Amino acid sequence: MKPIQKYIILTIGLSLFLLLGYIAIQNPSISQSDREVKNTNSNIDSQTNTQKPSPSLSESGNAWGGNPFKIGTTITGEGIKFESLRLEFKKPSTEWKTRTLSGITYVFGEGNPKEVMPKRSDYPTSSDLMVDYFDGSLVRPRTEQLLKEFLSNPMLVKVINQCGLLTRPRLPGMTGLEAQLPYSLYTTDLSMEGILTIDPRTGRKDYNGDKMNLLFAVLSQIRYYEHERTTDNVVTLLDCLSQDDIPAFDFLMTQYKAIMTSTFNSALENSSETSAFMSQ
């Protein structure tokens, strides 16, 4: 073989060798570059996810651990703001229609018709008199008027809408509407028609005891009780009402007490009526 031919062959072989080596070197470099880009993107995504804000109370649907209904309430300095689920207590109607039952007409604000008023002869023994009359109650004209004023008080609507959700049954094993707090507060008919009824047994006007107990449980709990909802959440009046609201709230409590006192046969304010009853 001529020297020039050997030189050409060697040159071509060396060129091929260098070319293959270059390709082999470039491929790992590209792969490493791709991995670096992917890792960089992954890190960016990870940082982005880490920096994403957690959902708000209304987005998560739960404001605090003690809320079994998870309705997304936010406790603010101005009270309770309902966000995810709108629970609204509206001013109760104070209308009570005149009605006639078994020939007896009942008119709002006039107490019980004379046909059904208790008589001394209804209580033949001292025990009957003490247990059934003196320890008993009766809806009077004053009772009806006081109940109307109580239900018309704007503070009733305010305190239930701002504080009602914080209430719970006061003791384990409670029954009736109080056992269903706070939900029962927004689903119960607390209008005059819903509270003032006619007792089918006696034929006398009467108040729905379960509903009045519900109102008492709510008002007294908010005003007087430090009732723990969770280990780090204690609810008192100032959690849902401002200091400026306290006098109006206390007046609402006074109105409630006046309603109940007016029904007690043994109350001092009813002494003249009781004396007339005993002289029959």
C-alpha positions as CSV (number, residue, x, y, z in Angstrom):
1,M,0.0,0.0,0.0
2,K,1.3,3.4,-0.9
3,P,2.1,5.8,1.9
4,I,-0.4,8.3,0.7
5,Q,-3.2,5.6,0.9
6,K,-2.1,4.7,4.5
7,Y,-2.2,8.3,5.4
8,I,-5.8,8.8,4.0
9,I,-7.0,5.7,5.8
10,L,-5.5,6.7,9.1
11,T,-6.9,10.2,8.8
12,I,-10.4,8.9,8.1
13,G,-10.2,6.5,11.0
14,L,-9.0,9.1,13.4
15,S,-11.8,11.5,12.3
16,L,-14.5,8.8,12.8
17,F,-13.0,8.0,16.2
18,L,-13.1,11.6,17.3
19,L,-16.6,12.1,15.9
20,L,-17.9,9.0,17.9
21,G,-16.2,10.2,21.0
22,Y,-17.7,13.7,20.7
23,I,-21.2,12.2,20.3
24,A,-20.7,10.0,23.3
25,I,-19.6,12.9,25.4
26,Q,-22.5,15.2,24.3
27,N,-25.3,12.7,25.1
28,P,-24.6,12.4,28.8
29,S,-24.2,16.2,29.0
30,I,-27.6,16.7,27.5
31,S,-29.2,14.2,29.8
32,Q,-27.6,15.8,32.8
33,S,-28.9,19.2,31.5
34,D,-32.4,17.8,31.2
35,R,-32.2,16.4,34.7
36,E,-31.1,19.8,36.0
37,V,-33.9,21.5,34.3
38,K,-36.4,19.0,35.6
39,N,-35.0,19.3,39.1
40,T,-35.2,23.1,38.8
41,N,-38.8,23.0,37.7
42,S,-39.6,20.5,40.5
43,N,-38.0,22.8,43.0
44,I,-40.0,25.7,41.7
45,D,-43.2,23.8,41.9
46,S,-42.4,22.6,45.4
47,Q,-41.6,26.2,46.5
48,T,-44.8,27.4,44.8
49,N,-46.9,24.8,46.6
50,T,-45.3,25.6,49.9
51,Q,-46.0,29.3,49.5
52,K,-49.7,28.8,48.6
53,P,-51.9,30.3,51.4
54,S,-54.0,27.8,53.3
55,P,-57.8,28.1,52.6
56,S,-59.7,30.7,54.6
57,L,-62.3,29.7,57.2
58,S,-65.1,30.2,54.7
59,E,-63.3,28.1,52.1
60,S,-62.6,25.3,54.4
61,G,-66.2,25.3,55.7
62,N,-65.1,25.2,59.4
63,A,-64.5,28.1,61.6
64,W,-63.5,26.5,64.9
65,G,-63.3,22.9,66.3
66,G,-66.3,23.2,68.5
67,N,-68.7,23.9,65.6
68,P,-70.5,20.6,64.8
69,F,-72.3,22.1,61.8
70,K,-69.1,23.3,60.1
71,I,-70.9,26.3,58.7
72,G,-67.9,28.5,58.4
73,T,-68.4,31.3,60.9
74,T,-65.8,33.8,61.7
75,I,-65.6,35.4,65.1
76,T,-64.8,39.1,64.8
77,G,-64.8,42.0,67.1
78,E,-68.3,42.9,65.9
79,G,-69.7,39.5,66.6
80,I,-70.5,36.5,64.4
81,K,-70.4,36.7,60.7
82,F,-72.2,33.8,58.9
83,E,-70.4,33.0,55.6
84,S,-70.8,29.5,54.2
85,L,-74.3,28.8,55.5
86,R,-76.7,31.6,56.1
87,L,-78.6,31.1,59.4
88,E,-80.7,34.1,60.1
89,F,-83.1,34.7,63.0
90,K,-85.8,37.1,61.9
91,K,-88.0,39.2,64.2
92,P,-90.9,37.0,65.4
93,S,-94.4,37.9,64.5
94,T,-96.4,39.1,67.5
95,E,-99.8,38.6,65.9
96,W,-102.2,36.3,67.7
97,K,-105.6,35.8,66.1
98,T,-108.8,35.8,68.0
99,R,-110.3,32.3,68.0
100,T,-113.4,30.5,69.3
101,L,-113.0,26.9,70.6
102,S,-116.0,24.9,72.0
103,G,-118.0,28.1,72.1
104,I,-115.4,30.0,74.1
105,T,-113.7,33.1,72.5
106,Y,-110.1,33.9,73.2
107,V,-108.8,37.4,72.5
108,F,-105.2,38.4,72.7
109,G,-104.3,40.7,75.6
110,E,-107.4,39.7,77.7
111,G,-106.0,36.7,79.5
112,N,-108.3,33.7,79.9
113,P,-112.1,33.9,79.4
114,K,-114.0,33.7,82.6
115,E,-115.5,30.4,81.5
116,V,-112.2,28.6,82.0
117,M,-110.7,30.6,84.9
118,P,-109.8,28.4,87.9
119,K,-112.3,28.2,90.8
120,R,-111.8,27.5,94.4
121,S,-113.9,24.4,94.1
122,D,-111.5,22.9,91.7
123,Y,-109.1,22.4,94.6
124,P,-110.9,20.5,97.3
125,T,-108.0,19.7,99.5
126,S,-105.1,21.8,100.9
127,S,-102.7,19.7,99.0
128,D,-104.5,20.3,95.8
129,L,-104.6,24.0,96.5
130,M,-100.9,24.2,97.3
131,V,-99.6,22.0,94.5
132,D,-102.0,22.8,91.7
133,Y,-102.7,26.5,92.4
134,F,-100.1,28.2,94.5
135,D,-97.3,26.4,92.8
136,G,-98.9,26.7,89.5
137,S,-99.1,29.4,86.8
138,L,-101.6,31.2,84.7
139,V,-101.4,33.3,81.6
140,R,-102.7,36.8,82.5
141,P,-103.3,39.9,80.3
142,R,-100.0,41.3,81.6
143,T,-98.2,38.1,80.6
144,E,-99.4,38.5,77.0
145,Q,-98.4,42.2,76.8
146,L,-94.9,41.4,78.3
147,L,-94.4,38.6,75.8
148,K,-95.3,40.9,72.9
149,E,-92.8,43.5,74.1
150,F,-90.1,40.9,74.6
151,L,-90.5,39.4,71.1
152,S,-90.6,42.9,69.6
153,N,-87.3,43.9,71.3
154,P,-84.6,44.3,68.5
155,M,-82.0,43.0,70.9
156,L,-83.5,39.6,70.7
157,V,-82.8,39.4,67.0
158,K,-79.3,40.8,67.4
159,V,-78.2,38.6,70.2
160,I,-79.5,35.4,68.5
161,N,-77.9,36.3,65.2
162,Q,-74.6,37.3,66.8
163,C,-74.4,34.9,69.7
164,G,-76.8,32.0,69.1
165,L,-74.4,29.8,67.2
166,L,-72.1,29.8,70.3
167,T,-74.8,28.2,72.5
168,R,-74.9,24.5,73.5
169,P,-77.0,22.4,75.9
170,R,-76.1,23.6,79.3
171,L,-75.7,20.1,80.8
172,P,-75.3,16.6,79.4
173,G,-78.6,14.7,79.0
174,M,-80.7,17.8,78.3
175,T,-83.9,17.1,76.5
176,G,-86.3,19.0,74.3
177,L,-85.3,21.9,72.1
178,E,-82.3,22.8,74.3
179,A,-80.7,19.5,73.4
180,Q,-80.7,20.5,69.8
181,L,-78.9,23.9,70.3
182,P,-77.7,25.8,68.5
183,Y,-79.6,24.6,65.4
184,S,-83.0,24.6,67.1
185,L,-82.7,28.3,67.7
186,Y,-83.0,28.9,64.0
187,T,-85.6,26.3,63.1
188,T,-88.1,26.8,65.9
189,D,-91.3,28.9,65.6
190,L,-90.8,31.5,68.3
191,S,-93.7,33.7,67.1
192,M,-96.6,34.7,69.3
193,E,-98.7,32.0,67.7
194,G,-95.9,29.5,68.2
195,I,-95.5,30.3,71.9
196,L,-99.0,31.2,73.2
197,T,-101.3,28.2,72.9
198,I,-104.6,26.8,74.3
199,D,-104.2,23.9,76.7
200,P,-106.7,21.2,75.5
201,R,-107.0,19.8,79.0
202,T,-107.9,23.0,80.9
203,G,-109.1,25.1,78.0
204,R,-106.9,27.9,79.3
205,K,-104.2,30.0,77.5
206,D,-100.7,28.6,78.2
207,Y,-97.2,29.2,77.0
208,N,-95.1,26.6,75.3
209,G,-92.7,25.6,78.1
210,D,-90.1,24.0,75.8
211,K,-89.8,27.1,73.7
212,M,-89.6,29.4,76.7
213,N,-86.9,27.2,78.2
214,L,-85.0,27.3,74.9
215,L,-84.9,31.1,75.1
216,F,-83.9,31.1,78.7
217,A,-81.1,28.6,78.0
218,V,-79.7,30.9,75.3
219,L,-80.0,34.2,77.1
220,S,-78.7,32.9,80.5
221,Q,-75.9,30.9,78.9
222,I,-74.6,33.9,77.0
223,R,-74.9,36.3,79.9
224,Y,-73.8,34.3,82.9
225,Y,-72.0,31.1,81.9
226,E,-68.5,30.5,80.8
227,H,-69.2,27.5,78.8
228,E,-66.2,25.7,77.2
229,R,-66.5,24.7,73.6
230,T,-63.0,23.6,73.1
231,T,-59.9,23.5,75.3
232,D,-58.9,26.9,74.0
233,N,-62.2,28.6,73.4
234,V,-64.4,30.0,76.2
235,V,-67.5,31.9,75.2
236,T,-68.8,34.8,77.2
237,L,-71.0,37.7,76.4
238,L,-68.3,39.9,75.1
239,D,-67.3,37.3,72.5
240,C,-70.3,38.2,70.5
241,L,-71.6,41.6,71.7
242,S,-69.9,44.9,72.5
243,Q,-69.8,46.6,75.8
244,D,-72.3,49.1,74.5
245,D,-74.8,46.2,74.0
246,I,-74.7,45.0,77.5
247,P,-77.4,47.4,79.0
248,A,-79.8,46.5,76.2
249,F,-79.1,42.8,76.6
250,D,-79.7,43.0,80.4
251,F,-83.0,44.7,79.7
252,L,-84.0,41.8,77.4
253,M,-83.2,39.4,80.3
254,T,-85.3,41.5,82.6
255,Q,-88.2,41.3,80.1
256,Y,-88.0,37.6,80.1
257,K,-88.0,37.3,83.8
258,A,-91.0,39.6,84.0
259,I,-93.0,37.4,81.6
260,M,-92.4,34.3,83.8
261,T,-93.0,36.1,87.1
262,S,-96.4,37.4,85.8
263,T,-97.6,33.8,85.4
264,F,-96.8,32.7,89.0
265,N,-99.9,32.5,91.1
266,S,-97.8,33.0,94.2
267,A,-96.0,36.0,92.9
268,L,-96.4,39.2,95.0
269,E,-97.7,41.1,92.0
270,N,-100.6,38.7,91.8
271,S,-101.5,38.7,95.5
272,S,-104.7,40.6,95.0
273,E,-105.9,38.1,92.4
274,T,-104.9,35.3,94.7
275,S,-106.8,36.8,97.6
276,A,-110.0,37.1,95.5
277,F,-109.6,33.5,94.4
278,M,-109.3,32.3,98.1
279,S,-112.4,34.2,99.1
280,Q,-114.6,32.4,96.6
